[in-house]
């Protein structure tokens, strides 16, 4: 800021016009008798006073909300438990589930995500996901798993949040099939209204019908590798996802 | 943010040497808020707070007196850091988008309140950095106009001008959006 600019910017609320009401409120200036006798001025003065009180209050609310420390980070699944498909029984169930979901997807638009393992075998309901992922040049490329940020998003094939509508134990598999009504899709930008995926049985007791859930599944992975339950956990995750999503679109997931 | 990370380590070391945090919890919360309102993203808030701590410790190490009002001083430093962040990153965190992503109301009155907050945040997004800095210092940190002018090293008239312009623009936007 140059001195010249500063001079140009100087303003005392008095120029060709009289002191305006907003300026008087801003500077907490005493009002003259003439101003007090002017109903229009006084009305504007009251309005400006109210607006400034509101602004002050809102800055407090916004500042506190944005400054809130993030709650516990997303909990990645233990590495040893990330490949339920290696279990023959689970694989069989997954295949059966895929067939069922392919039918359900055609009728109800449900995307059977867990059973299909990314873009290789999407059901009808999730075919748009596949197209979107392919277009982005990220899906199916595997990729280095990253904790968070644009890198994680670039390598994710699915990042959505919504409400759990059903958790169904799959007998003998040690897995639960979670159905999520999607309220916000981050990647791809559009998904089926409902998506399904697997959690290991007992991963988190909070993942139950009615729970708010955010999940991320890395390309090439079968199950969510990141999730958050409840608004307090989801909010900070949503914040960085929204922030980093545009940048992630400029990245290519590298092996 | 690499520089900030290094500074954070230095601040931690300095903190350890001082056997005490130069910022109390309330001051830290205010610093975080000033940084956030200045557009520093959540992930960098801690580094920003540590920067402020470091500056405070450096003052003491240089033999300078502690600021008369640490909260006000810290708010000004935080506002400068936010401006520096923008310059370094050449982008601005969109407060409105961030705020909108943070909260989901459970009932109708919450929705109204949220809409208002998001509208104000979006209005802040539209302000030039210099105007927003002064607005935050005046109405969040509660610094007087004269104090802001002294701390920023600019004429009082400039502070008044920026404040007036910023508030007028925000009011116009909020009335246009019919949220007030």
Interface residues (C-beta under 8 A of the other chain):
Chain A: X1 X6 X7 X9 X10 X11 X12 X13 X22 X23 X26 X27 X48 X51 X52 X54 X55 X56 X58 X59 X60 X61 X62 X63 X64 X65 X66 X67 X68 X69 X70 X231 X235 X236 X238 X239 X240 X241 X242 X243
Chain B: X29 X32 X33 X34 X35 X36 X37 X41 X42 X43 X45 X93 X95 X97 X98 X99 X101 X102 X103 X104 X113 X116 X117 X120 X121 X124 X130 X135 X136 X139 X140 X145 X154 X155 X157 X158 X160 X161 X162 X163 X164 X165 X167 X168 X170 X171 X174 X180
